[in-house]
Amino acid sequence: MNSRAVAVAALAEWRRGRKFADAILNERLRSCELPAADRAFATELFYGVLRNISLLDFWIGELRSAHLDHASRDLLRLGLYQLLLLEIPEHAAIYETVELASRRNRPLVNAVLRNALRQKANLQHEADGQGLSVRESHPQFLIDRWTKNFGAKETEALCEWNNRPAPIYARINRLKISEADFLSQYSEAEEVASLENFVRLKSIPEAALAAGHCYIQDPSTAMACRLLDPQPGDRVLDACAAPGGKTGYLAELMKNNGFILACDRDQRRVGTLRDNLERLGVTIARTVQHDWLKDRLKEESRFDRILIDAPCSNTGVMRRRIDVRWRLTPNDFKRMAAEQLCVLRATVPLLKPGGILVYSTCSLEPEENEQVVAQIMSEFPFLKLEEEKSILPFRDSFDGAYAARFIRE
């Protein structure tokens, strides 16, 4: 298996629709022995095709009007991505891609890719005249709703943001290492000016992760934790905790003093949560499998602070969740809001009088953010909204996020 073969196999598996893109790619890369550079190239090809799939299919339609089988279309997407967007040299892009085709389909794939090379300037010109849904490969219903909510210019900036490869950020885990020692020990780390213990990295810091010195995390995730502002000695509920980035940060803010109950509804994710917290040196957390949609939590005493980082549509993190845009439907936003309200209704009674609750999502949609907050305030009038914050990628240059802080009067 080479990089292109891994990417094509991953595209075929993704097309069948049973798994998310990141899970597919991780499994494929684990099952083959590729050097680091080839693994990175396979990732670029697979994610690049998914990010640009509408544009690539537009070009395929310009080059061939006849029916295409799925395997040939995947290969043409891969080849056109290399030729027209990555601008990889002709020999490598065409020859290596054609080699992956079945013997019967090789003449077709070869002919279309060579035709694309001859018409490169015209294809680019034709694409520039298409709508945003083709140029930036986003479903039209998302473009329509974002245009209504943010404006046309901002929507175009958001789509462009979603198609950029995501940089690697990490939170320095001050339970195990100071910021100064981390920056001294890992010299490639660059400080993030707006947040004291976040760094930007050029590659995955395997040694630092294994030692528990950091956790891969976008700076936008810190907003909800800082709004919650847990203090040493507090009893804290992290209602939707896996995989554990926010839980680890809460423990750090508490100086590993107090108690955190960290819940998730999926048993496998609870295992991941437990492993991550152990590696980060978190000693005050208890992990529990619990589904808020099915049952109430039986706790003898209430919590000083509750964090609900609710499951959501993920529209704020589309550059990291590469295939989310192709999985969402217009009905998902109301469906997610219904689930989010269920979690809130189950957890609000667990908050002490005078306690703090933070509701957060990585969604940009009002149905999941402001409208959920308005509904929960209507149902629980003793909750006072103290503060709302949002991060918009096109405005703030970080992943999108929303958080609201309540106090129980």
C-alpha positions in Angstrom: 0.0 0.0 0.0 1.2 3.5 -0.9 -0.3 6.9 0.1 -2.6 7.1 -2.9 -3.8 3.5 -2.4 -4.6 4.3 1.2 -6.5 7.4 0.2 -8.6 5.6 -2.5 -9.4 2.7 -0.1 -10.5 5.3 2.5 -12.6 7.1 0.0 -14.4 3.9 -1.0 -15.1 3.1 2.7 -16.3 6.6 3.4 -18.6 6.5 0.4 -20.4 3.5 1.9 -21.4 5.8 4.8 -20.9 3.6 7.9 -18.0 5.5 9.6 -16.7 9.0 10.1 -13.8 10.1 8.0 -11.3 10.5 10.8 -12.1 7.0 12.2 -11.7 5.5 8.7 -8.3 7.2 8.1 -6.9 6.3 11.5 -7.8 2.6 11.0 -6.3 2.6 7.5 -3.0 4.2 8.7 -2.7 1.9 11.7 -3.1 -1.2 9.4 -0.2 -0.3 7.0 3.4 0.6 7.6 4.0 3.9 5.9 6.8 6.4 6.7 5.6 9.6 8.3 5.8 11.6 5.1 3.7 9.1 3.3 1.1 9.0 6.1 0.9 12.8 5.9 0.4 12.6 2.1 -2.3 10.0 2.4 -4.1 12.3 5.0 -3.8 15.3 2.6 -5.2 13.3 -0.3 -8.2 11.8 1.6 -9.2 15.0 3.5 -8.4 17.2 0.5 -10.8 15.3 -1.7 -13.6 15.4 0.9 -13.1 19.1 1.4 -13.4 19.8 -2.3 -15.7 17.1 -3.5 -18.3 19.3 -5.1 -15.6 21.2 -7.0 -14.0 18.0 -8.1 -17.3 16.6 -9.3 -18.0 19.8 -11.2 -14.7 19.3 -13.1 -15.5 15.7 -13.7 -18.8 16.7 -15.2 -17.0 19.2 -17.5 -14.6 16.5 -18.7 -17.0 13.6 -19.1 -20.8 13.5 -19.4 -21.2 9.8 -19.6 -21.9 7.6 -16.5 -19.0 6.8 -14.2 -18.8 3.9 -11.8 -18.0 4.8 -8.2 -14.4 3.5 -8.3 -13.5 5.5 -11.4 -15.1 8.6 -9.9 -13.0 8.3 -6.7 -9.8 7.9 -8.8 -10.7 10.9 -10.9 -11.4 13.0 -7.8 -8.0 11.9 -6.4 -6.2 12.7 -9.7 -7.9 16.0 -10.2 -7.2 17.1 -6.7 -3.5 16.4 -7.3 -3.3 18.1 -10.7 -5.5 21.1 -10.2 -5.4 21.9 -6.5 -2.1 20.5 -5.2 -0.3 21.0 -8.6 1.7 17.8 -8.2 3.9 17.0 -11.2 2.1 15.4 -14.1 3.9 12.1 -14.1 3.3 11.4 -10.4 -0.3 12.6 -10.3 -1.5 10.8 -13.5 0.7 7.7 -13.6 0.4 6.8 -10.0 -3.4 7.4 -10.0 -3.9 5.4 -13.2 -2.0 2.5 -11.7 -4.6 2.1 -9.0 -7.4 1.6 -11.5 -8.6 -1.8 -12.7 -7.1 -2.9 -16.0 -10.5 -2.2 -17.7 -10.8 1.3 -16.4 -7.2 2.5 -16.8 -7.7 4.0 -20.3 -10.7 6.0 -19.1 -8.9 7.4 -16.0 -5.8 8.2 -18.0 -7.7 9.9 -20.8 -9.8 12.1 -18.5 -6.8 13.2 -16.4 -4.7 14.0 -19.4 -7.6 16.0 -20.8 -7.8 17.9 -17.5 -4.1 18.8 -17.8 -4.7 20.2 -21.3 -7.7 22.2 -20.2 -6.4 23.2 -16.8 -6.7 27.0 -17.3 -10.2 26.7 -18.7 -11.4 24.4 -15.9 -10.2 26.9 -13.3 -11.9 29.7 -15.1 -15.2 27.8 -15.3 -15.0 26.9 -11.6 -14.5 30.6 -10.7 -17.8 31.4 -12.2 -19.8 28.9 -10.1 -21.6 29.5 -6.9 -20.1 29.2 -3.5 -21.5 25.6 -3.0 -19.3 24.5 -5.9 -16.3 26.7 -5.5 -15.9 25.9 -1.8 -17.8 22.6 -1.7 -20.5 23.2 0.9 -24.1 22.1 0.8 -26.4 24.9 -0.4 -28.7 24.7 2.7 -25.7 25.6 5.0 -24.7 28.5 2.7 -28.3 29.8 2.8 -28.6 29.6 6.6 -25.2 31.1 7.2 -25.9 33.9 4.7 -29.1 34.7 6.6 -27.3 34.6 10.0 -24.0 36.2 9.3 -24.1 37.8 5.8 -22.7 36.8 2.4 -19.1 38.0 2.9 -18.8 36.3 6.3 -20.3 33.1 4.8 -17.7 33.0 2.1 -15.0 33.6 4.7 -16.4 30.7 6.8 -16.4 28.3 3.9 -12.8 29.2 3.0 -11.9 28.7 6.6 -13.5 25.3 6.7 -11.4 24.2 3.7 -8.0 25.1 5.2 -6.1 22.3 6.9 -6.3 22.8 10.7 -3.2 23.9 12.5 -2.1 21.8 15.5 -2.7 23.4 18.9 -2.0 21.9 22.3 -2.8 22.9 25.9 0.2 22.7 28.2 -0.8 20.4 31.1 0.4 22.4 34.1 -0.4 19.5 36.4 2.8 17.9 35.1 5.0 20.6 33.7 5.3 24.4 33.8 4.9 26.5 30.7 8.5 27.6 30.9 9.8 24.0 31.2 7.5 22.9 28.3 8.7 25.7 26.0 12.3 24.9 26.9 11.9 21.1 26.5 9.8 21.3 23.2 11.5 24.0 21.2 9.2 23.8 18.2 6.2 25.0 20.3 5.0 28.5 19.7 3.1 30.4 22.3 -0.5 31.5 21.5 -0.5 35.2 22.4 -4.2 35.3 23.5 -4.0 32.2 25.9 -1.3 31.7 28.4 -1.0 27.9 28.3 -1.8 27.0 24.7 0.9 26.5 22.0 0.9 25.9 18.3 3.0 23.0 16.9 4.2 22.0 13.5 3.6 18.2 14.1 2.0 15.9 16.6 4.2 16.0 19.7 4.3 12.3 20.4 6.8 12.4 23.2 5.0 15.3 25.0 1.6 13.5 24.6 2.9 10.2 26.0 4.4 12.0 29.0 1.1 13.8 29.7 2.8 17.2 29.2 0.1 18.4 26.8 -3.2 17.7 25.2 -4.1 18.4 21.6 -6.9 21.0 21.9 -8.0 24.1 20.0 -7.8 27.3 22.1 -11.6 27.8 21.6 -12.2 24.9 23.9 -10.8 26.9 26.8 -13.7 29.4 26.8 -16.2 27.2 28.5 -13.8 26.0 31.1 -12.8 29.6 32.0 -16.4 30.7 32.2 -17.1 27.8 34.6 -14.1 29.0 36.6 -13.9 26.0 39.0 -12.1 26.5 42.3 -9.9 24.1 44.3 -12.2 22.0 46.5 -15.3 22.3 44.3 -17.6 19.4 43.4 -17.8 19.6 39.6 -20.0 17.7 37.1 -18.7 17.4 33.5 -21.8 16.0 32.0 -20.5 15.2 28.5 -16.9 14.7 29.1 -15.2 12.4 26.6 -12.6 12.4 25.3 -11.4 14.5 28.3 -9.8 17.7 27.1 -12.1 20.0 29.0 -12.1 17.6 32.0 -8.3 17.7 32.2 -8.3 21.5 32.0 -10.9 21.8 34.8 -8.7 19.6 37.0 -5.8 21.8 36.1 -7.7 25.0 37.1 -8.7 23.3 40.3 -5.1 22.3 41.0 -6.1 18.7 41.3 -8.0 19.5 44.5 -11.7 18.7 44.8 -13.9 16.3 42.8 -15.0 15.9 39.2 -17.6 13.5 38.0 -17.0 13.0 34.3 -19.8 11.3 32.4 -20.3 10.1 28.8 -23.0 7.9 27.3 -20.6 5.7 25.2 -18.7 3.0 27.0 -15.8 3.1 24.6 -15.5 6.8 24.9 -15.5 6.5 28.7 -12.5 4.2 28.3 -10.7 6.8 26.2 -11.7 9.5 28.7 -10.3 7.4 31.6 -7.0 6.8 29.7 -6.5 10.5 28.8 -7.2 11.7 32.4 -4.7 9.1 33.8 -2.0 10.2 31.3 -2.6 13.8 32.2 -2.2 13.1 35.9 -5.8 13.9 36.9 -6.4 12.3 40.3 -9.7 14.0 41.3 -12.0 12.6 38.6 -14.3 9.7 38.6 -15.5 8.5 35.2 -19.0 7.1 34.7 -21.0 5.8 31.7 -24.3 7.7 31.8 -26.9 8.6 29.2 -28.8 11.7 30.2 -31.4 11.1 27.6 -32.5 7.8 29.3 -32.0 8.3 33.0 -31.4 10.8 35.8 -28.1 10.6 37.8 -28.4 9.3 41.4 -26.1 11.6 43.3 -26.3 12.0 47.1 -25.1 15.6 47.0 -25.3 18.4 44.5 -22.5 20.1 42.5 -20.9 23.5 42.9 -20.4 23.8 39.2 -21.7 21.9 36.1 -20.3 21.9 32.6 -22.5 20.7 29.8 -20.4 20.6 26.6 -23.4 19.3 24.7 -23.3 17.0 21.6 -24.0 19.3 18.7 -23.9 19.7 14.9 -20.2 20.6 15.0 -20.6 23.5 12.5 -17.9 25.5 14.3 -15.3 22.8 13.8 -15.8 21.7 10.2 -12.2 22.1 9.2 -11.4 19.4 11.8 -14.5 17.3 11.3 -13.9 17.0 7.6 -17.0 15.2 6.5 -19.6 16.8 8.8 -20.9 19.1 6.1 -21.9 16.0 4.0 -23.6 14.3 6.9 -25.8 17.2 8.1 -29.4 17.7 7.0 -31.6 20.7 7.6 -33.5 18.8 10.3 -30.5 18.1 12.4 -30.4 21.5 14.1 -33.8 21.1 15.8 -33.1 17.4 16.5 -29.8 18.4 18.3 -31.5 21.2 20.2 -34.1 18.7 21.5 -31.2 16.4 22.8 -29.4 19.4 24.3 -32.5 20.4 26.2 -32.9 16.9 27.6 -29.4 17.0 29.0 -30.0 20.4 30.5 -33.3 19.3 32.1 -31.6 16.3 33.6 -28.6 18.2 35.0 -30.0 21.5 36.2 -31.6 19.9 39.4 -28.1 18.7 40.4 -26.8 22.3 40.7 -26.5 23.8 44.2 -28.2 27.1 45.0 -25.6 29.7 44.2 -23.8 27.2 41.9 -22.6 27.9 38.4 -23.7 26.0 35.2 -22.0 26.5 31.8 -23.7 25.3 28.7 -21.4 25.1 25.6 -21.3 23.8 22.1 -19.0 23.9 19.1 -22.0 24.9 16.9 -22.6 28.2 15.1 -26.3 27.7 14.9 -28.8 29.7 17.0 -31.1 26.7 17.3 -28.4 25.0 19.4 -27.1 28.1 21.2 -29.2 31.2 22.0 -32.6 29.4 21.4 -31.7 26.6 23.8 -30.6 29.1 26.4 -33.8 31.0 26.1 -35.9 27.8 26.4 -34.0 26.6 29.5 -34.4 30.0 31.2 -38.1 29.8 30.5 -38.3 26.4 32.1 -36.0 27.1 35.1 -36.7 30.8 36.1 -34.2 30.4 39.1 -31.4 30.2 36.5 -29.9 33.7 35.9 -27.9 34.2 32.7 -24.7 36.0 33.7 -22.7 35.9 30.5 -22.7 34.6 26.9 -19.6 34.3 24.7 -19.0 33.1 21.1 -16.1 32.5 18.9 -16.6 32.8 15.1 -13.9 31.5 12.9 -14.1 34.3 10.3 -13.9 36.9 13.1 -11.7 35.3 15.8 -9.4 32.9 13.8 -10.1 29.9 16.0 -12.6 27.1 15.9 -16.2 28.2 16.4 -17.7 27.8 19.9 -20.5 29.1 22.1 -20.9 29.2 25.9 -23.4 30.6 28.3 -22.9 30.9 32.1 -25.8 30.6 34.5 -26.0 31.0 38.3 -28.7 29.3 40.3 -30.3 31.9 42.5 
